[in-house]
Amino acid sequence: MPVPWKLIGALLRFVAPTVPEIIATVKALKKEQQREKTQVDDTALRLQELERRIAAQLQLIEQLTNQIVTLEKALAWTTWAALFALVLALIALGVVFLMPTR
């Protein structure tokens, strides 16, 4: 079977100019895939950092909530003690000023 060199030559003339474009396109696609992979990795790292920060903030909020509850209890006890002291002071004033002198 004879080889059709003219047909092969014509095909090579048609395909040969596009080979560098094909190679450049493949390289560009590979670089784009690497960039996307890097972006995905960066995004994953950012999400992990955000999760860590949110967990730390949540722990801080829980601690602050516990401290507020403790302060509310202390305020309630202080309020009752102050009211009791006020009542005793009023009784003492009543005794001193309203008692008939002898």
Backbone as numpy.savetxt, mean C-alpha at the origin, in Angstrom:
# Nx Ny Nz CAx CAy CAz Cx Cy Cz
15.88 -33.65 -62.63 15.05 -32.49 -62.63 15.95 -31.24 -62.63
15.77 -30.37 -63.56 16.61 -29.18 -63.62 16.18 -28.15 -62.58
17.15 -27.44 -62.04 16.90 -26.42 -61.03 16.61 -25.11 -61.73
15.48 -24.48 -61.43 15.13 -23.21 -62.08 15.85 -22.04 -61.40
17.11 -21.80 -61.81 17.95 -20.79 -61.17 17.38 -19.38 -61.36
16.75 -19.14 -62.47 16.20 -17.81 -62.69 15.05 -17.53 -61.71
14.23 -18.53 -61.46 13.12 -18.37 -60.52 13.64 -18.19 -59.10
14.65 -18.99 -58.75 15.26 -18.86 -57.42 15.91 -17.49 -57.27
16.60 -17.03 -58.29 17.23 -15.71 -58.26 16.20 -14.60 -58.10
15.07 -14.71 -58.80 14.02 -13.70 -58.69 13.42 -13.70 -57.29
13.22 -14.89 -56.74 12.69 -14.97 -55.37 13.67 -14.37 -54.37
14.97 -14.64 -54.57 15.97 -14.08 -53.66 16.02 -12.56 -53.77
15.87 -12.03 -54.98 15.86 -10.59 -55.14 14.64 -9.96 -54.45
13.57 -10.69 -54.45 12.35 -10.19 -53.81 12.43 -10.31 -52.28
13.00 -11.44 -51.78 13.03 -11.71 -50.35 14.23 -11.06 -49.67
15.37 -10.98 -50.35 16.61 -10.49 -49.75 16.48 -9.10 -49.14
15.83 -8.12 -49.75 15.73 -6.80 -49.11 14.89 -6.81 -47.83
13.99 -7.75 -47.68 13.15 -7.77 -46.49 13.76 -8.54 -45.33
14.84 -9.27 -45.55 15.48 -10.04 -44.47 15.97 -9.13 -43.35
16.66 -8.04 -43.61 17.07 -7.16 -42.49 15.87 -6.59 -41.73
14.80 -6.30 -42.43 13.60 -5.81 -41.74 13.03 -6.87 -40.82
13.03 -8.11 -41.31 12.51 -9.23 -40.50 13.38 -9.41 -39.26
14.68 -9.35 -39.45 15.60 -9.51 -38.31 15.41 -8.37 -37.32
15.29 -7.15 -37.81 15.08 -5.99 -36.92 13.75 -6.12 -36.17
12.72 -6.60 -36.87 11.42 -6.77 -36.22 11.49 -7.82 -35.12
12.18 -8.93 -35.40 12.31 -9.99 -34.39 13.09 -9.47 -33.19
14.17 -8.72 -33.42 14.93 -8.15 -32.31 14.08 -7.19 -31.49
13.32 -6.37 -32.19 12.46 -5.40 -31.49 11.41 -6.13 -30.65
10.85 -7.20 -31.20 9.86 -7.98 -30.44 10.48 -8.60 -29.19
11.70 -9.12 -29.35 12.38 -9.71 -28.19 12.64 -8.65 -27.11
13.09 -7.47 -27.53 13.35 -6.39 -26.57 12.06 -5.96 -25.89
10.98 -5.88 -26.67 9.68 -5.49 -26.10 9.21 -6.53 -25.08
9.40 -7.80 -25.39 9.02 -8.85 -24.45 9.84 -8.76 -23.16
11.14 -8.47 -23.32 11.99 -8.32 -22.14 11.55 -7.11 -21.31
11.20 -6.01 -21.98 10.73 -4.82 -21.27 9.43 -5.12 -20.52
8.53 -5.82 -21.19 7.27 -6.17 -20.55 7.50 -7.06 -19.34
8.43 -8.02 -19.48 8.74 -8.90 -18.36 9.33 -8.10 -17.19
10.21 -7.15 -17.52 10.80 -6.31 -16.49 9.72 -5.47 -15.82
8.79 -4.93 -16.62 7.71 -4.13 -16.06 6.82 -4.97 -15.16
6.55 -6.20 -15.57 5.73 -7.10 -14.74 6.45 -7.39 -13.44
7.76 -7.65 -13.52 8.54 -7.90 -12.30 8.54 -6.67 -11.40
8.73 -5.47 -11.99 8.72 -4.24 -11.21 7.35 -4.05 -10.55
6.30 -4.32 -11.30 4.96 -4.18 -10.75 4.74 -5.15 -9.61
5.22 -6.37 -9.76 5.09 -7.36 -8.68 5.85 -6.89 -7.44
7.03 -6.35 -7.62 7.80 -5.84 -6.48 7.08 -4.66 -5.82
6.51 -3.79 -6.62 5.77 -2.65 -6.06 4.56 -3.13 -5.27
3.87 -4.13 -5.81 2.71 -4.67 -5.10 3.12 -5.29 -3.77
4.22 -6.03 -3.78 4.71 -6.61 -2.53 5.07 -5.53 -1.52
5.71 -4.47 -1.99 6.07 -3.36 -1.10 4.82 -2.68 -0.55
3.82 -2.49 -1.42 2.56 -1.89 -0.97 1.87 -2.78 0.06
1.87 -4.08 -0.19 1.25 -5.01 0.77 1.97 -4.95 2.11
3.31 -4.86 2.07 4.07 -4.78 3.32 3.75 -3.48 4.06
3.68 -2.38 3.33 3.35 -1.10 3.97 1.94 -1.09 4.53
1.00 -1.66 3.78 -0.38 -1.72 4.26 -0.47 -2.57 5.52
0.27 -3.68 5.55 0.26 -4.53 6.74 0.85 -3.77 7.94
1.91 -3.01 7.72 2.50 -2.22 8.80 1.53 -1.14 9.27
0.84 -0.49 8.35 -0.13 0.53 8.72 -1.30 -0.08 9.48
-1.72 -1.27 9.06 -2.82 -1.93 9.75 -2.42 -2.26 11.19
-1.19 -2.73 11.37 -0.72 -3.04 12.71 -0.66 -1.76 13.55
-0.21 -0.67 12.97 -0.16 0.61 13.68 -1.56 1.07 14.06
-2.51 0.91 13.15 -3.89 1.31 13.43 -4.46 0.48 14.57
-4.16 -0.82 14.59 -4.64 -1.67 15.69 -4.04 -1.23 17.02
-2.75 -0.91 17.02 -2.11 -0.45 18.25 -2.73 0.87 18.72
-2.96 1.78 17.80 -3.57 3.06 18.16 -4.99 2.86 18.68
-5.72 1.95 18.08 -7.07 1.66 18.55 -7.04 1.13 19.97
-6.11 0.23 20.26 -5.98 -0.30 21.63 -5.61 0.81 22.61
-4.73 1.71 22.20 -4.36 2.82 23.08 -5.54 3.74 23.31
-6.35 3.99 22.30 -7.53 4.84 22.47 -8.51 4.20 23.43
-8.70 2.90 23.32 -9.61 2.20 24.24 -9.10 2.34 25.67
-7.79 2.17 25.85 -7.21 2.32 27.18 -7.39 3.74 27.69
-7.18 4.73 26.84 -7.37 6.13 27.25 -8.83 6.42 27.60
-9.75 5.84 26.85 -11.16 6.04 27.17 -11.51 5.47 28.54
-10.96 4.31 28.86 -11.19 3.73 30.19 -10.61 4.62 31.28
-9.38 5.10 31.05 -8.75 5.98 32.03 -9.55 7.27 32.19
-10.07 7.81 31.10 -10.89 9.01 31.16 -12.18 8.76 31.95
-12.78 7.61 31.74 -14.01 7.30 32.47 -13.73 7.21 33.97
-12.66 6.54 34.36 -12.32 6.45 35.78 -12.00 7.82 36.36
-11.26 8.63 35.59 -10.91 9.97 36.06 -12.15 10.84 36.19
-13.07 10.71 35.26 -14.31 11.48 35.34 -15.10 11.11 36.58
-15.25 9.82 36.83 -15.98 9.39 38.03 -15.29 9.85 39.30
-13.94 9.76 39.32 -13.20 10.21 40.51 -13.39 11.72 40.70
-13.36 12.49 39.61 -13.54 13.94 39.71 -14.94 14.29 40.19
-15.94 13.58 39.69 -17.32 13.83 40.15 -17.48 13.49 41.63
-16.87 12.40 42.04 -16.93 12.02 43.45 -16.25 13.08 44.32
-15.09 13.57 43.88 -14.38 14.61 44.62 -15.21 15.90 44.66
-15.88 16.24 43.57 -16.72 17.42 43.52 -17.88 17.30 44.52
-18.50 16.14 44.56 -19.61 15.93 45.50 -19.11 16.06 46.93
-17.96 15.46 47.23 -17.39 15.58 48.58 -17.05 17.03 48.91
-16.52 17.76 47.93 -16.18 19.17 48.17 -17.44 20.00 48.43
-18.51 19.72 47.69 -19.77 20.44 47.91 -20.34 20.12 49.29
-20.24 18.88 49.69 -20.72 18.51 51.03 -19.90 19.24 52.09
-18.58 19.27 51.88 -17.71 19.96 52.85 -18.04 21.45 52.90
-18.25 22.08 51.77 -18.62 23.50 51.76 -19.96 23.73 52.44
-20.88 22.82 52.19 -22.19 22.92 52.84 -22.07 22.82 54.35
-21.21 21.89 54.78 -21.02 21.72 56.22 -20.38 22.97 56.82
-19.39 23.53 56.14 -18.67 24.67 56.68 -19.54 25.91 56.67
-20.23 26.21 55.61 -20.96 27.47 55.51 -22.40 27.40 55.99
-22.99 26.27 55.96 -24.40 26.20 56.33 -24.61 25.69 57.76
-23.61 25.21 58.38 -23.77 24.74 59.76 -23.88 25.96 60.69
-24.81 25.90 61.58 -24.89 27.02 62.53 -23.64 27.06 63.42
-23.19 28.20 63.62 -22.01 28.35 64.46 -22.40 28.31 65.92
-21.60 27.80 66.77 -21.92 27.74 68.17 -21.16 28.71 68.96
